[in-house]
Amino acid sequence: MNKHYLDTLFNPHSIAVIGASNKPLSVGATVLNNLLRSDFSGHIFLVNPKHTTIQGRPCFSSVKEINQPIDLAVIVTKATTVAQILIECGEKNIHNVIILSSGFGEMGESGKLLEQKLVEIARRLHIRFIGPNCLGVIRPSIGLNVTFESSPVLPGKLAFISQSGALVAAILDWAVAERIGFSTIVSVGNSTDLDFGDILDYLALDSTTDCILLYIEGIRDARRFMSGLRAASRLKPIIVIKAGRNTQGSTAAISHTGAMIGADDVFDAALKRAGVVRVKSIKELFTAAEVFATHSRACGQRLAIVTNGGGAGVMAADFAADLNIKLSMLSQKTTSEINAILPNLGASRNPIDILGDATPTRYHDVVEACLKDDNCDAVLIILVPVPMSQPLEVAKRIIRLSKHTDKPILACWMGQSLVQSSWTLFAKHNIPCFSTPETAVEAFSYLAAYYHNQQLLLQVPEPIAFSGQADVTSAKQIIERVQASHRQILTTIESKAILSAFSVPVTETYLTTNAKDAMSVAALIGFPVVMKINSPDISHKQDVGGVQLNITNMGAVRQVFNQLMVHVKQKRPDAQILGVTVERMYKTANDRELMVGVLRDPVLGPVINFGAGGSLVEIMQDRALALPPLNQYLVKNLISRTHIARILGEFRNKPAVNIAAIETLLLRVSEMVCELPQIQEMDINPLIVNDKEIIAVDARIVINDDVSSTQYGHMAIHPYPSYLVSKWSLTDGTPLIIRPIRPEDASLEQDFVRNLSDTAKHFRFMGALHELTPAMLERTTQIDYDREMAILAVIRHGVEDIIVGIAQYVTNPDMLSCEFGLVVADQWQQKGVGHHLMLCLINVAQTKHLQVMEGSVLSTNSDMLTLASHLGFSIQQDNSDPSLKIVTKLLS
């Protein structure tokens, strides 16, 4: 595998400190002193045109004067000098830079112009940089400390990325006292170039890092951030703390959804979808890190609690309820086993109180019974150090049990001096141990959240759930007509027409322009009906309201019609009145009122809102959010997170509603959001559902002028690109399916690689490889379809697919070029499979606006070199390796 493009930044062999100084307490002097004290083993070069020596070391006036290669430059000079220094770094062939200097975007418009100049220079000279206005980078394992923070840092397995340098300094000071170590610390500062996504991409594959902590204040590029976050989260636990949780977003929102949802709600939904765990405080951050550092992983959230102190068990159970952690409902078999161990207690309840005289054997037997129960996902063991409890001996028994189970075991040995030796023993054997029941339960809640969110991460829905049912063209034509009339707010009829185009059931709606027509329509469709003003200038919040009419009083139609027209003119004299909408109202005794909404977050794109509807929607504030695209699993999860979910089943003699209809409607809304990037906000409220049907009674859509340059470019999460699925036949008529890879293809890919000949494996992987490791399978099947692509050629054998060829590319850091790979099963070679896969891959790369596709091919792989030549690739010798050829194709 090639080295990561940031490898020389995080593992440099030579560093130039530009702006090094003799001046005490200056940034230049502090950075140099930190680097010298940390025992960095590589070469250190000092650059400052005002000095010939600093601290007895030679000093150069420019990096260009240094006659040795430099892996990393650290700039600590004034902001106005940084651009020229960056040019000199490029001329010196330095490709990684850390800019600690302040005075850029954080200072206003003039600083932002300086930042933009740095970006332009860096792109031109192929430089990647962290900063500016950052604290720097620390890698304790190699003695790298290029920061102006003087706190000592212990080596460990935690990586910490922060947008706040001050917070890094505070945490480092706190971590020393807590004996917490780090593999990597990165302060990204203004993150003008390298951002969370880039650094996560590196740390995901970093062997010294087991868990990643993030402190986030805001993100710039949602797709880039989510892409890096999701890729890293598939490989390692990520724990996030975000500042500004209570900042309200979209204060000028038009719809109910826009009024209810703040930016933090959307960010939280994005983190869940990325498979990461979110915490609210620094203490929680490190509690979560502590439990993940032990490599504990849960497969559910059902917790069994075993305790020798009843009060401590109750406290744990209470806190579990506060955190929505379910206690295990132990099976009858397990209950019988425990009752046999505790014959006088009838211990059928959880927490399981094994009494203060519990022996190590009693602890062992009860815990073992719980671990064997399929209804139990983890066990929390609480020990109160009473005289007969034997804490250390119990700990030894628990450690022996842990070696025979994959389920998490959490220990809570309460007290201090009497249990200190047990804490040490648990730490040695990677069993998380805590001093209070609440902290232990909190730690398990992070394991449960991680498991739950990882299930969300694995979902790769298609954007179109109901292929052939949606009339996307008609919906787009409606939006184009509205845009042509210079409007943003669609009328009720227009909004419902778009919903109908995506097969969302809506009430029958008629638009009338005078009272006589209103009377005719009312008589035609039957009652009850509702009448309201139909105007593009009136939002839900300004709505003049609807009036339900009685069929026995036909005169009411004319009267209400006239009253509505007068009323709206009084409130909005400038409003353009299109007429009065007359709608049939569907009412049954079994109805429940719901709401489905859409909001376009300025950073993370569209988000879908589901919850209770009706006139009290903003007061009830019942909502659950999810980022599209959705599938059946994600929809079920979305519904389950609302309060109204509890009354969708049978209650008070009402039958359960048609849940399947709700799920289908949410999938259709997801499809609509994917296909119509112009949707800014949308409300379907009320959405009436009963045991038989679901129907959108009222709807309002607000649009923007967004025209994305790439398909699904408006979304933070790229959906499964089903539009790339196609059928293709060999010359002998053998049918093949060409499609992008899916996460569930892992076993198919493993079989494919295992069955390749040694020669084919050697040509593709350029080394000895029998099969893909689990990490390689995750990395190659759980891909980000935005910056990488893998196209399969498969044949259908019964109900299963068999892979016969794979072509893939990964976008390079410059985001303009990509590196490709191709392998075809031996028995399927020379049939045109590789040629067709490469044509498909090239087409995808071109639609992503990539300019160059390149690859390394063994000189002995004549078939691949011939194919590359036929496809228009140029072929050159690799100057660094005589056994390789470099093949390159310009895509634009």
KAPEZI-V546877 format. One record per residue. N is the residue number from 0. RES is the residue in one letter. PSI is psi as a letter, one per 20 degrees, with the letter a starting at -180 (NA if undefined). Layout:
N/RES/PSI
N/RES/PSI
This chain:
0/M/p
1/N/q
2/K/q
3/H/q
4/Y/i
5/L/j
6/D/g
7/T/i
8/L/g
9/F/i
10/N/l
11/P/q
12/H/i
13/S/q
14/I/p
15/A/p
16/V/o
17/I/o
18/G/j
19/A/q
20/S/q
21/N/i
22/K/o
23/P/q
24/L/j
25/S/q
26/V/g
27/G/h
28/A/h
29/T/g
30/V/g
31/L/g
32/N/g
33/N/g
34/L/h
35/L/h
36/R/h
37/S/j
38/D/l
39/F/p
40/S/i
41/G/a
42/H/p
43/I/p
44/F/p
45/L/p
46/V/p
47/N/o
48/P/i
49/K/i
50/H/q
51/T/h
52/T/q
53/I/p
54/Q/k
55/G/j
56/R/q
57/P/q
58/C/p
59/F/q
60/S/i
61/S/q
62/V/h
63/K/i
64/E/i
65/I/p
66/N/j
67/Q/q
68/P/q
69/I/p
70/D/h
71/L/p
72/A/p
73/V/o
74/I/p
75/V/k
76/T/a
77/K/q
78/A/h
79/T/i
80/T/i
81/V/h
82/A/g
83/Q/h
84/I/h
85/L/h
86/I/g
87/E/h
88/C/g
89/G/g
90/E/h
91/K/i
92/N/k
93/I/p
94/H/i
95/N/p
96/V/q
97/I/p
98/I/o
99/L/i
100/S/q
101/S/r
102/G/k
103/F/c
104/G/h
105/E/i
106/M/i
107/G/a
108/E/g
109/S/h
110/G/h
111/K/h
112/L/h
113/L/g
114/E/g
115/Q/h
116/K/h
117/L/g
118/V/g
119/E/g
120/I/g
121/A/g
122/R/g
123/R/h
124/L/j
125/H/l
126/I/p
127/R/p
128/F/q
129/I/p
130/G/b
131/P/a
132/N/l
133/C/r
134/L/h
135/G/b
136/V/q
137/I/p
138/R/n
139/P/h
140/S/h
141/I/j
142/G/k
143/L/o
144/N/n
145/V/m
146/T/r
147/F/k
148/E/p
149/S/i
150/S/p
151/P/q
152/V/p
153/L/q
154/P/q
155/G/a
156/K/j
157/L/p
158/A/q
159/F/p
160/I/p
161/S/q
162/Q/i
163/S/o
164/G/h
165/A/h
166/L/h
167/V/g
168/A/g
169/A/g
170/I/h
171/L/g
172/D/g
173/W/h
174/A/h
175/V/g
176/A/h
177/E/i
178/R/l
179/I/p
180/G/r
181/F/q
182/S/h
183/T/p
184/I/p
185/V/p
186/S/o
187/V/i
188/G/c
189/N/i
190/S/l
191/T/h
192/D/e
193/L/p
194/D/a
195/F/g
196/G/g
197/D/g
198/I/h
199/L/h
200/D/h
201/Y/g
202/L/h
203/A/h
204/L/j
205/D/o
206/S/i
207/T/i
208/T/p
209/D/h
210/C/q
211/I/p
212/L/p
213/L/p
214/Y/o
215/I/p
216/E/h
217/G/r
218/I/q
219/R/g
220/D/o
221/A/g
222/R/g
223/R/g
224/F/g
225/M/h
226/S/g
227/G/h
228/L/g
229/R/h
230/A/g
231/A/h
232/S/h
233/R/i
234/L/h
235/K/q
236/P/p
237/I/p
238/I/p
239/V/p
240/I/p
241/K/p
242/A/q
243/G/k
244/R/h
245/N/j
246/T/p
247/Q/p
248/G/r
249/S/l
250/T/h
251/A/k
252/A/q
253/I/h
254/S/r
255/H/g
256/T/g
257/G/h
258/A/h
259/M/h
260/I/p
261/G/r
262/A/h
263/D/h
264/D/g
265/V/g
266/F/h
267/D/g
268/A/h
269/A/g
270/L/g
271/K/g
272/R/h
273/A/i
274/G/j
275/V/r
276/V/p
277/R/p
278/V/r
279/K/i
280/S/r
281/I/h
282/K/g
283/E/h
284/L/g
285/F/h
286/T/g
287/A/g
288/A/h
289/E/g
290/V/h
291/F/h
292/A/h
293/T/j
294/H/k
295/S/p
296/R/p
297/A/q
298/C/k
299/G/a
300/Q/k
301/R/o
302/L/p
303/A/p
304/I/p
305/V/p
306/T/q
307/N/j
308/G/o
309/G/g
310/G/g
311/A/h
312/G/g
313/V/g
314/M/g
315/A/g
316/A/g
317/D/g
318/F/h
319/A/g
320/A/h
321/D/h
322/L/j
323/N/k
324/I/p
325/K/p
326/L/q
327/S/p
328/M/n
329/L/q
330/S/r
331/Q/h
332/K/g
333/T/g
334/T/g
335/S/g
336/E/g
337/I/h
338/N/h
339/A/h
340/I/h
341/L/m
342/P/h
343/N/j
344/L/h
345/G/l
346/A/m
347/S/i
348/R/q
349/N/o
350/P/q
351/I/o
352/D/o
353/I/j
354/L/q
355/G/i
356/D/j
357/A/p
358/T/r
359/P/h
360/T/g
361/R/g
362/Y/g
363/H/g
364/D/g
365/V/g
366/V/g
367/E/g
368/A/g
369/C/g
370/L/h
371/K/i
372/D/p
373/D/i
374/N/j
375/C/p
376/D/i
377/A/r
378/V/p
379/L/p
380/I/o
381/I/p
382/L/p
383/V/p
384/P/m
385/V/r
386/P/h
387/M/j
388/S/h
389/Q/m
390/P/g
391/L/h
392/E/h
393/V/g
394/A/g
395/K/g
396/R/g
397/I/h
398/I/g
399/R/h
400/L/h
401/S/h
402/K/i
403/H/j
404/T/q
405/D/i
406/K/q
407/P/p
408/I/p
409/L/p
410/A/q
411/C/n
412/W/o
413/M/q
414/G/b
415/Q/e
416/S/h
417/L/i
418/V/j
419/Q/g
420/S/h
421/S/g
422/W/g
423/T/g
424/L/g
425/F/g
426/A/h
427/K/h
428/H/j
429/N/k
430/I/o
431/P/p
432/C/p
433/F/r
434/S/i
435/T/q
436/P/h
437/E/g
438/T/h
439/A/g
440/V/g
441/E/g
442/A/g
443/F/h
444/S/h
445/Y/h
446/L/g
447/A/g
448/A/h
449/Y/g
450/Y/g
451/H/g
452/N/h
453/Q/h
454/Q/h
455/L/h
456/L/h
457/L/i
458/Q/p
459/V/m
460/P/q
461/E/q
462/P/h
463/I/o
464/A/h
465/F/m
466/S/p
467/G/i
468/Q/h
469/A/p
470/D/m
471/V/h
472/T/g
473/S/g
474/A/g
475/K/h
476/Q/h
477/I/g
478/I/h
479/E/h
480/R/h
481/V/g
482/Q/h
483/A/h
484/S/j
485/H/l
486/R/q
487/Q/h
488/I/p
489/L/q
490/T/r
491/T/g
492/I/g
493/E/g
494/S/g
495/K/h
496/A/h
497/I/g
498/L/g
499/S/h
500/A/h
501/F/k
502/S/k
503/V/p
504/P/p
505/V/q
506/T/q
507/E/p
508/T/p
509/Y/p
510/L/p
511/T/q
512/T/i
513/N/r
514/A/h
515/K/g
516/D/h
517/A/g
518/M/g
519/S/g
520/V/g
521/A/g
522/A/h
523/L/g
524/I/i
525/G/r
526/F/r
527/P/q
528/V/r
529/V/q
530/M/p
531/K/q
532/I/p
533/N/o
534/S/p
535/P/i
536/D/i
537/I/p
538/S/r
539/H/g
540/K/h
541/Q/j
542/D/p
543/V/i
544/G/r
545/G/q
546/V/p
547/Q/p
548/L/q
549/N/p
550/I/h
551/T/i
552/N/n
553/M/h
554/G/h
555/A/h
556/V/g
557/R/g
558/Q/g
559/V/h
560/F/g
561/N/h
562/Q/g
563/L/g
564/M/g
565/V/g
566/H/g
567/V/h
568/K/h
569/Q/h
570/K/h
571/R/m
572/P/h
573/D/j
574/A/q
575/Q/o
576/I/o
577/L/h
578/G/a
579/V/p
580/T/p
581/V/p
582/E/q
583/R/p
584/M/p
585/Y/o
586/K/p
587/T/r
588/A/i
589/N/j
590/D/q
591/R/q
592/E/p
593/L/r
594/M/p
595/V/p
596/G/r
597/V/p
598/L/p
599/R/o
600/D/p
601/P/i
602/V/g
603/L/j
604/G/b
605/P/q
606/V/q
607/I/p
608/N/p
609/F/q
610/G/a
611/A/q
612/G/a
613/G/a
614/S/i
615/L/k
616/V/g
617/E/h
618/I/g
619/M/h
620/Q/k
621/D/o
622/R/q
623/A/q
624/L/q
625/A/q
626/L/p
627/P/r
628/P/q
629/L/q
630/N/a
631/Q/g
632/Y/g
633/L/h
634/V/g
635/K/g
636/N/g
637/L/g
638/I/g
639/S/i
640/R/j
641/T/q
642/H/h
643/I/i
644/A/h
645/R/h
646/I/j
647/L/i
648/G/a
649/E/p
650/F/q
651/R/l
652/N/j
653/K/p
654/P/r
655/A/q
656/V/r
657/N/n
658/I/h
659/A/h
660/A/h
661/I/g
662/E/g
663/T/g
664/L/g
665/L/h
666/L/h
667/R/h
668/V/g
669/S/g
670/E/g
671/M/g
672/V/h
673/C/g
674/E/i
675/L/n
676/P/i
677/Q/i
678/I/o
679/Q/g
680/E/q
681/M/q
682/D/p
683/I/o
684/N/p
685/P/q
686/L/o
687/I/p
688/V/q
689/N/a
690/D/i
691/K/g
692/E/r
693/I/q
694/I/p
695/A/o
696/V/g
697/D/q
698/A/q
699/R/p
700/I/p
701/V/p
702/I/r
703/N/a
704/D/k
705/D/p
706/V/n
707/S/q
708/S/i
709/T/q
710/Q/p
711/Y/k
712/G/i
713/H/i
714/M/q
715/A/h
716/I/p
717/H/p
718/P/r
719/Y/p
720/P/m
721/S/h
722/Y/i
723/L/i
724/V/p
725/S/r
726/K/q
727/W/q
728/S/q
729/L/r
730/T/h
731/D/j
732/G/i
733/T/p
734/P/p
735/L/q
736/I/p
737/I/p
738/R/q
739/P/q
740/I/q
741/R/q
742/P/h
743/E/j
744/D/j
745/A/g
746/S/h
747/L/g
748/E/h
749/Q/g
750/D/g
751/F/g
752/V/g
753/R/h
754/N/i
755/L/q
756/S/r
757/D/h
758/T/g
759/A/g
760/K/g
761/H/g
762/F/h
763/R/g
764/F/i
765/M/l
766/G/r
767/A/o
768/L/p
769/H/g
770/E/r
771/L/q
772/T/r
773/P/h
774/A/h
775/M/h
776/L/g
777/E/g
778/R/h
779/T/i
780/T/h
781/Q/m
782/I/r
783/D/o
784/Y/i
785/D/g
786/R/j
787/E/q
788/M/q
789/A/p
790/I/p
791/L/q
792/A/p
793/V/q
794/I/q
795/R/p
796/H/n
797/G/c
798/V/j
799/E/q
800/D/q
801/I/p
802/I/p
803/V/i
804/G/q
805/I/p
806/A/p
807/Q/q
808/Y/q
809/V/p
810/T/p
811/N/r
812/P/h
813/D/i
814/M/j
815/L/h
816/S/r
817/C/q
818/E/p
819/F/r
820/G/q
821/L/p
822/V/p
823/V/p
824/A/q
825/D/g
826/Q/i
827/W/j
828/Q/q
829/Q/k
830/K/j
831/G/j
832/V/g
833/G/g
834/H/g
835/H/g
836/L/g
837/M/h
838/L/g
839/C/g
840/L/g
841/I/g
842/N/g
843/V/g
844/A/h
845/Q/h
846/T/h
847/K/j
848/H/k
849/L/q
850/Q/h
851/V/p
852/M/p
853/E/r
854/G/q
855/S/p
856/V/p
857/L/p
858/S/h
859/T/i
860/N/m
861/S/h
862/D/g
863/M/h
864/L/h
865/T/g
866/L/g
867/A/g
868/S/g
869/H/h
870/L/j
871/G/j
872/F/q
873/S/q
874/I/p
875/Q/q
876/Q/p
877/D/o
878/N/h
879/S/i
880/D/o
881/P/i
882/S/i
883/L/q
884/K/q
885/I/p
886/V/p
887/T/p
888/K/p
889/L/p
890/L/i
891/S/NA
